[in-house]
Amino acid sequence: MVKIDPISFTKLKEKLSLPKPWDSIVIFLLNILIAIPTFLIVHHNIIEFNWPINLDRIFIFIGILILIQLILRTLKTIIVICIFFYIITLIYGTLFGEYGFQRVFEDYRSMIYSMQEDPHPQDLIISKLLPFPNKSKIIDAVNFTNPKVRNFALYATTKHFKDIKGHAKDRKLIQCFAVFKEIKQRWNYVNDPKGQEYIAAASESIQHFSGDCDDHAILMSACIKAIGGTPRIIHTGGHMYPEMLIGDKNDLETAVYLIKEVLFVEESKNKEIHYHIDERGKIWLNLDYTAKFPGGPFMKEEILGELTFN
């Protein structure tokens, strides 16, 4: 049995500790960052006591601050080490990758904004923590650079809506809707082999246009991506479906007009357009195989995870 020298451990702990008062400052800042979303979750999930100037909420927030501060100070050495490596990772991401300090700031700000408006803010955090099933396989399967995928997407844009006049600025959106229409007309739902989760690449699904929901989501995402669109795949638990980035509210108005007045008039008559708004305020349109038009009804609206192909 290996024995740890308490003196050596103490020396190591001292080396890894931040000098005062920086250790307290870092712990307090981390406390604030954790306390704000924690308070929002508590605020939305307990009744309001209607005290003057919202004193009940003020006391709750102070209580959360004190509790988190005590926990963080107890685990101070471990937390400081984790923060150090996290900062190194963000520096690397800022210089050489896509995820750095700016993205962390934007994601945190967007999360707080969304949690303020969401009646179940804890769901936002849970959805970020849950693993996306078969993530690496699905990323590989969305092979939008494959010539077969690209050629099929191009074919769809020449078959549908090519002669629509007066919407030159909306060309990419219209072409993505053309891809949806062609896949919708061809898709044949077929289950995976019993007891197995078969992930078909987009280039494979093009051969027979058959498969289950994840195969459809992969093919749709690959074809949308192949012609310049931004797709994502939503995981709901037992179901996956694709969505397409529309943009802001003005872009949504354009998409709704094109769907209901120009491209899918009969299919969308007297029907609502279904979409999600993400934590950054961006709008994503439903493209599930169960929908007869872009923005058709969700088969399952919940989001347990999302995989975006920027």
N, C-alpha and C positions, 0 to 999 in steps of 0.2 A: 504494500500500500504506500503510495507516494505522499509524503508529508510536505506541507507548504510552510516555509519559514515565515512567521508573522512579521519579522523585521523586513525581509525582502519584499513581502507583499505591501507593507506600509510605504517603503521607498518607491515601489512601482506606482502605487496610488498617488503619491505626491508628485511624481514626474508627469503623470497623465492629467493632473488637476490644473485648472486655470488659476492664475494668480487672482487674489482678491483685489478689487471688488468685481472683476469681470465674470467670475463664476456665478455670482448672484444676479448680475445683469442678464447673462445668457439664460439662466433658469427662469427669470421673471418674464423675459420676452417670449420664451417658449410657452410659459404658462398662459400668457395672453392669447397666443395663437391657438392653443388648445381650448381655452375657456370660452372663447366666442362661439364656435360651433356647438360646444357642449351646452352652453346656455340656451342657444336657439332650439336644440332638441328638447331640453327640459321645458322651456317656455311654451312650446307647441303641444306638450303632452301632459301638462297639469293645468288644473282650473285656475282662473284668475280670481283673486280675492277682492279686487276693486279697492285697494287701499289708496289713500291720497298720493298723488304724484307717482303712482306705480311703485310704492315702497316695497311691496312684496317681491317684485322683480329685481329691484336693486339689492335686497337682502339675499335673494337666490344667487345673483351673479357674484356678490362678495363671498358667499359661502362656497361657491364653486372655485373661485380664485384661491381661497385659503386651502381647500382640500387638495387641489392640484399642486399648489406650491409645496405642501407637506410631502406629497408623493414624489415630486420631482427632486426635492432636496434629499430625500432618502436614497434615491437612485442617481444622485448627482454625477458620480464618477462614470458610471456606465453611459449615462445620457450624453455627457460632454464628449466621450469617445465617439459615440454614434453621430453626434452633430459634426464632429471634425471630419469623419469620413464622408458624411453627406455633403458637406461644403466642398470637399475635394471633388466628389462626383459631379456636383453642379458646375464647378469651375471647368472641369473637362467638358461637360455638356455644352457650356456656353462657348467654349473655344473651338471645339471640334464636332460637336453633335447638334441635335435639334432641341434637346430638353435642358435648359439652363435656368438661371435665376429669373429671367423675364417670364418664362413659361410657368414657373412655380408661382410667381406673383399673380399672373393672370388667372391660373387655375384656382388659387386660393380665393381671390377676389370674386371670381365667378361662382364658386361654391357657396360663399357666404351670401351673395346676392340671391342665389336660387333657394337657399335654405330659409331665407326670410319670407319668401312667398309660398313655399311648399308646406302643406299641412302635415306632412310626414318627412321632415328634413333628414331623419336618420336613414331613410331609404337611399338618399344620394350617396352617403358615405358607404353604406353596405354594398351598393352597386359598383362602387370603385374598388372595394376590397375583394369581392367575389371573383374567383378565377373564371376566365372565359374558356368553355370546353373546347378541347382540340385546337387551341389557338395557333400553335405553330403549323399544324397541318392545314388549317384553313388559310392562313397567310400564304403558304406555298401554293395552295390550290387556286387562289385568285391570281392566276398567271395571265394577267392582262397584256403582257408583251408577247405572248404566243401568237404567231401569225394567224392561226386558225381563229382565235378569239377576236383579234383585231379585224380580220376580214369579214367575220360574221357581223360584227358591230357596224362596219361600213356598209355591208349589204342591207342591214335593217334601215339605215338612214336613207338609202336610195329607194327603198321599197315603200316607205311610209312618210308622208308629210313633206316630201321633197318640194312639192309645188305650192306650199303655203306661202302666200305673198304678204308683204308688209310687216314682217317680224324678223328682220335681219339681225337685230341686236339680241334676239332671243334664240338664235340658231342652235347653240349648244343645248339649251333646255329642250327645244323641240326634238333634236336628234336623240337625246336621252329618252324622251317619251316614245320615240320611234322604236328604240331598242326594247323598251318595256312592252310595247304592243306586239312586236314580233315574238318575243319569248313567251308572252302570255298566250298567244295563239297556238304555239307549238308544245307547251309544257305538258308532260304526262307524269302524274305523280305515281311513283313506285317506291315501295318500302325498301329499307336496307335488308340485307340478309339477316335472318333471325338470330338474335343474340349478339349482333355485331354493329358497330358504328362505321359505316363506309363513307369516306370523304372523297368525293370525285372532284378532280380538277376541272376547271372551266373548259379547258380544251377537250376533256373527255366527254363532258355532258353535251357538248355541241354535236356529238355524233348521233345521239338519239333523242336529245331534249327530254330526258327522263331522269327521275331521281326523287329524293325526298326534299324536305324544306331546306336543309342546309345546302344541298346540291344546287337548288334553285337560287338561294341567296348568294352562293359563290359565283354562279354563272352570271347573274344579274350584276353583281358588283364588279366583276372582271370586265364585262362589256361596257358598263357605264364609265369605268376608269379608263378603258381603252380609247374612248373618244373625248376625254378631257373632263368628265364629271367627277364629283367626289362622293363615293358611296360609303356606307357603313353597314355592318351586320349586327343585328340586335339579337341577343340571347334572352329568352323569357323563361326558360325552364321547360324542357320538352318541346321547344319550338324555336326556330331561327327565321328571321326574315330580313330583307334588305331595305334600306332607306337611302334617299339621295339628298344631298345638301342643296337647299333652295337659296338660303341667304337670310335677308331680313324681312320685315313685314311688307315692304314695297315689292320685293321679289316674290313673296308669296301671293300677293294680289295679281301679279303678272301670271304666275303659274296657274292660279285658280281660273283666271280668265281664259287662258289657253285650253285648259282641260274642259271647262264647262261650255265655252262658247265657240271653240274652234276645232279641237282635236278629238275629244271624247264626249260629244254632245249627248248622244243617246245613252251611252253607258252611265254618265254621271248625272243624268236628268233628275232633279229634285233630291240629289244626294249630297251629303256633307263631304268635305275634303278633310282627311285625317292626317295628322302630322304630329311631330314632337318638337319641343323647343328645348335645346340643351342648356347647360349651365353657363354658356357664353352668350345666350340669347339667339343662337342660330337655329334656323328652322329646317327640319328634316322630313321629307315626304315619304309616306309609306308606299313600298313597291312589292308587297307580299304577293305570292302566287294566288292567294285567295281573292285578291282585289281585281275587279274588272277594269279599273282605270287607275292611273297614278293618284294616290291619295284615297283609295278605296278603304272600306272598313278594316280595322285591325282584326286579325284572328285572335291575337293576344296582345294587349296594349302594354302590359308591364315591361319594365326594363331591368333585367338582372345583370346585364353586362353589354358592352358595345365595343365593336372593333372597327376603327375608322381607317380608311385607305386614302390618305391625303395625297 
